[in-house]
Amino acid sequence: MSADLRQGSPDALAVTYTGGYVTPGQVALDPLTGPVTLPADVEEAAILEACALFRGRGRDADVSSESLGDWSVSYRERATGQRLASPRAEALLTPHVLWRAS
């Protein structure tokens, strides 16, 4: 992010903020961005979650089976606290979750 707040005044403040992880894609596009800092397990979790969401497009993620004659539906049970579509991605990200109470 870059903000130029000078608004015509040469002695005003200009701010440049750089933060976050450097991803493999950023390095592939511009090797001068520096080394990849995104943890490998976070990258893998992102890929797994994207694949799970793509495969599940057009379907209710909570439905595990359906029938048509005399209609029935079964819902899958998620592990307690599971928020992602991919349980493996959730497990990979667990070490990166910080719990804070305020």
VOLOVEX-298894 format. One record per residue (C-alpha): x, y, z. Coordinates in pm, 1 decimal. Layout:
% VOLOVEX-298894
{u=X, v=Y, w=Z}
...
END
This chain:
% VOLOVEX-298894
{u=0.0, v=0.0, w=0.0}
{u=128.2, v=341.8, w=-79.5}
{u=-28.9, v=669.0, w=25.9}
{u=83.1, v=1008.2, w=-90.5}
{u=-73.0, v=1262.9, w=141.9}
{u=126.1, v=1559.4, w=18.3}
{u=-167.9, v=1703.2, w=-172.7}
{u=47.1, v=1967.9, w=-336.7}
{u=266.4, v=2038.8, w=-34.3}
{u=628.0, v=1923.3, w=-90.7}
{u=709.5, v=1897.5, w=281.5}
{u=404.6, v=1683.3, w=371.1}
{u=421.1, v=1316.0, w=459.2}
{u=442.7, v=1027.8, w=207.6}
{u=395.2, v=674.8, w=348.1}
{u=476.9, v=336.5, w=195.5}
{u=363.8, v=22.5, w=379.7}
{u=483.7, v=-323.1, w=287.3}
{u=356.8, v=-621.1, w=481.3}
{u=236.7, v=-976.1, w=465.2}
{u=394.5, v=-1283.3, w=316.6}
{u=581.4, v=-1300.0, w=-12.0}
{u=415.0, v=-1575.8, w=-215.0}
{u=574.9, v=-1807.1, w=-474.0}
{u=363.3, v=-1637.9, w=-741.6}
{u=501.7, v=-1295.6, w=-654.7}
{u=859.0, v=-1423.2, w=-678.3}
{u=781.6, v=-1592.6, w=-1012.0}
{u=654.8, v=-1260.5, w=-1150.6}
{u=933.8, v=-1049.1, w=-1002.4}
{u=1242.8, v=-1221.0, w=-856.1}
{u=1342.3, v=-891.5, w=-692.4}
{u=1054.4, v=-921.1, w=-442.0}
{u=1282.0, v=-1133.8, w=-225.5}
{u=1260.9, v=-1487.1, w=-95.6}
{u=929.3, v=-1665.3, w=-46.0}
{u=817.1, v=-1610.2, w=314.0}
{u=477.0, v=-1780.5, w=295.6}
{u=498.0, v=-2099.0, w=507.1}
{u=468.1, v=-2412.3, w=291.4}
{u=183.1, v=-2555.4, w=500.4}
{u=-19.0, v=-2233.2, w=461.6}
{u=34.7, v=-2246.0, w=84.9}
{u=-73.7, v=-2612.1, w=74.9}
{u=-380.7, v=-2536.0, w=287.8}
{u=-482.0, v=-2255.1, w=51.2}
{u=-452.1, v=-2487.4, w=-248.5}
{u=-648.0, v=-2765.7, w=-73.4}
{u=-924.7, v=-2526.0, w=29.7}
{u=-948.9, v=-2376.9, w=-320.2}
{u=-975.0, v=-2729.4, w=-468.4}
{u=-1242.0, v=-2832.5, w=-215.8}
{u=-1446.4, v=-2520.7, w=-288.1}
{u=-1411.6, v=-2568.7, w=-664.6}
{u=-1516.2, v=-2934.6, w=-646.3}
{u=-1814.5, v=-2845.6, w=-430.3}
{u=-1943.4, v=-2559.6, w=-644.2}
{u=-2315.1, v=-2574.3, w=-707.8}
{u=-2376.5, v=-2802.9, w=-408.7}
{u=-2471.8, v=-2741.1, w=-48.4}
{u=-2151.2, v=-2814.8, w=144.0}
{u=-2345.6, v=-2963.2, w=435.7}
{u=-2532.0, v=-3224.2, w=226.6}
{u=-2356.5, v=-3560.2, w=208.7}
{u=-2623.0, v=-3750.9, w=10.3}
{u=-2955.8, v=-3692.6, w=-161.7}
{u=-3230.0, v=-3904.9, w=-311.3}
{u=-3507.9, v=-3806.5, w=-545.5}
{u=-3787.1, v=-4068.2, w=-515.2}
{u=-3967.4, v=-3997.7, w=-185.3}
{u=-3705.2, v=-3731.0, w=-127.3}
{u=-3444.4, v=-3775.2, w=145.8}
{u=-3130.4, v=-3587.3, w=236.3}
{u=-2835.3, v=-3661.4, w=466.4}
{u=-2615.8, v=-3395.9, w=618.1}
{u=-2249.9, v=-3445.4, w=691.0}
{u=-2117.8, v=-3393.2, w=1037.5}
{u=-1835.5, v=-3147.5, w=1068.5}
{u=-1571.7, v=-3178.2, w=1334.3}
{u=-1628.1, v=-2942.7, w=1625.2}
{u=-1508.6, v=-2599.0, w=1524.2}
{u=-1443.5, v=-2692.4, w=1159.9}
{u=-1491.6, v=-2386.2, w=941.3}
{u=-1318.4, v=-2477.7, w=615.8}
{u=-1441.3, v=-2702.0, w=335.3}
{u=-1121.4, v=-2908.1, w=354.1}
{u=-1052.7, v=-3084.2, w=686.5}
{u=-689.2, v=-3131.6, w=578.9}
{u=-650.3, v=-2756.2, w=517.5}
{u=-800.9, v=-2690.5, w=859.5}
{u=-546.7, v=-2923.9, w=1020.9}
{u=-256.7, v=-2759.8, w=836.1}
{u=-362.5, v=-2414.2, w=954.4}
{u=-419.7, v=-2507.0, w=1319.5}
{u=-62.5, v=-2418.9, w=1426.8}
{u=-105.2, v=-2072.0, w=1275.0}
{u=-423.7, v=-1983.2, w=1466.1}
{u=-377.5, v=-1743.2, w=1756.5}
{u=-649.2, v=-1739.7, w=2018.8}
{u=-681.2, v=-1421.5, w=2217.4}
{u=-923.6, v=-1318.0, w=2485.7}
{u=-993.9, v=-954.2, w=2549.2}
END
